[in-house]
Amino acid sequence: MSNIYDVIIIGSGPGGYVAAVRAAQLGLKTAIVEREHLGGICLNWGCVPTKALLRSAEILHFSQRAESYGLKLEGKMTADIGAVVERSRGVSLRLNSGVGFLMKKNKIDVIWGEAQISKPAKAGAPAEIVVKKSSRKAMEPQPPAPKNTLGEGTYQGKNIIVATGARPRVLPGIEPDGKLIWTYFEAMVPKAQPKSMVVMGSGAIGIEFASFYNALGVDVTVVEMMENIMPVEDVEISGLARKALEKHGLKFITQAKVTKVEKGSDSVTAHVETKDGKTQMIKADRLISAVGVQGNVENLGLETLGVKTERGCIVIDGYGKTNVEGIYAIGDVAGPPMLAHKAEHEGVVCVEKIAGVPGVHATNKAMIPGCTYCDPQVASVGLTEAKAKEAGRDIRVGRFQFGANGKAIALGEDKGLVKTIFDRKTGELLGAHMIGAEVTELIQGFVVAMNLETTEEELMHTVFPHPTLSEMMKESVLDAYGRALNA
């Protein structure tokens, strides 16, 4: 029947809209359901607009170092927080419009509203979803909806892909109020620049906002429960990041937690309990809660259908398939790592599996890179040195400092490290960890190498252009085998 979709995707974030485009490319009749804004959190309130904010902070930071480049700046450059935010929102709006264009171009129906799966697919009969008017209102004006849009009603699909993403995790007693206690939503569009701030959590979200506000001159203190900041990163890289960020003026309290927040008329007082059981009080204008995210699994009908969830996320296999026939999940709602590029890849893999594309490989989470766009940048893929040892691997470790690289010195960015970890017996690249200028762009070279099962010998025989930052990648490999040429 022509009114039955081959694929209905709930959620239009990076995973959802990319899955929809790939499904359409494969000739599948496709619809996507969205309750608020095309592009999801990433394009509108996450990865992309934060990078626009951080770019403004980076330029401000460079202006403060102008004399070190032989340049003179008449007067002092300052941040106009309103203009900085306006530029960031403009970037998001442009990309939001782009997703609408892709839906129209690929003849994908956009259904506006909130979806609930009312019937699973059974005995050849399609699944059924009910779409109701959204209870959510976009936080700002949206571009005109694509012409191929639909509204409330009941829709049938042979396959349903849940791509509803995640939202900020809320700690009891420290609930965000939009004024004094912020999530990343409020932190992205401040009405005025605070003078001081406490950031709870030193994962990618916490560190990026801490770095941004610090660059603007805000007095920032980061509170982290774990022993090291950026706890998913290699300990050595984490330590270097802390030193660099502290040099910029950031303050860290690790092995500590915020147990209580007292609100004033225009300030907060955070009660921070340290590992020795003592409590210290930190007064600040604002507090950002960046203690992680949780999947949007509620009100989708999953419990009624018996779809298995674990720790607030949908359980899937490497192809996005759940335990219920015809229902799939991708992206943040399907668990960590909660990264946009992971969601996109899962979406393509899921749709290609549904379409019967031959040779589809299950998503390998061990080869998904992680990037944090603070100053300095941090990027990694694969096993940390500690995890490799825990796994019983006999390893070789290579290191190369930015200070020995000509391009880094010329850029005035000579602080950083490239670290590589190899299996001593096989030469397999197990992990790569980097800190320094533009490492978020460099890491993909190691991701490709791991995906192609490249050995240390092949990397050593690869010619890297000179002068580039990428040369440090090869030097780190050489160092792991006692052959570094410039160190």
PyMOL commands that set and color helices and strands:
alter all, ss='L'
color gray80, all
select helices_A, chain A and resi 14-25+40-45+47-64+66-69+81-105+184-188+204-215+235-247+302-305+331-334+340-355+365-367+385-390+402-404+406-411+439-451+456-460+471-480
alter helices_A, ss='H'
color red, helices_A
select strands_A, chain A and resi 4-10+30-34+109-112+114-119+127-132+149-150+153-162+166-168+181-182+196-200+219-224+251-254+256-263+268-274+279-284+286-289+293-295+309-310+313-314+327-329+370-372+378-382+395-401+417-423+429-435
alter strands_A, ss='S'
color yellow, strands_A
deselect
rebuild
show_as cartoon
